[in-house]
Amino acid sequence: MLAVEGVRFAWPGGPAFEFTLAIGRGEIVTLSGPSGSGKSTLVDLICGFLDPSAGDILWEGRSILGLAPARSISA
């Protein structure tokens, strides 16, 4: 299971985003929204390309924050 718990991120001079979601094993999820709504930012946070200012991202109950992008899910 992937859990995004109160993750916050803000681009310099841009809007602040806050995300909370849980995706269970086998679920298929679609991210949709207008340009600038945070879809790519959320994916970049989950993949480890960006660091949130608050919150946690969990894979199978373990935090993946601070792991290198190549290790985020496979670690």
Buried (B, 14 or more C-beta within 10 A) or exposed (E): EBBBBEBEBEEEEEEEBBBEEEEEEEEEEEEEEEEEEBBEBBEBBBBBEBEBEEBEBBBEEEEBBEBEEEEBBEE
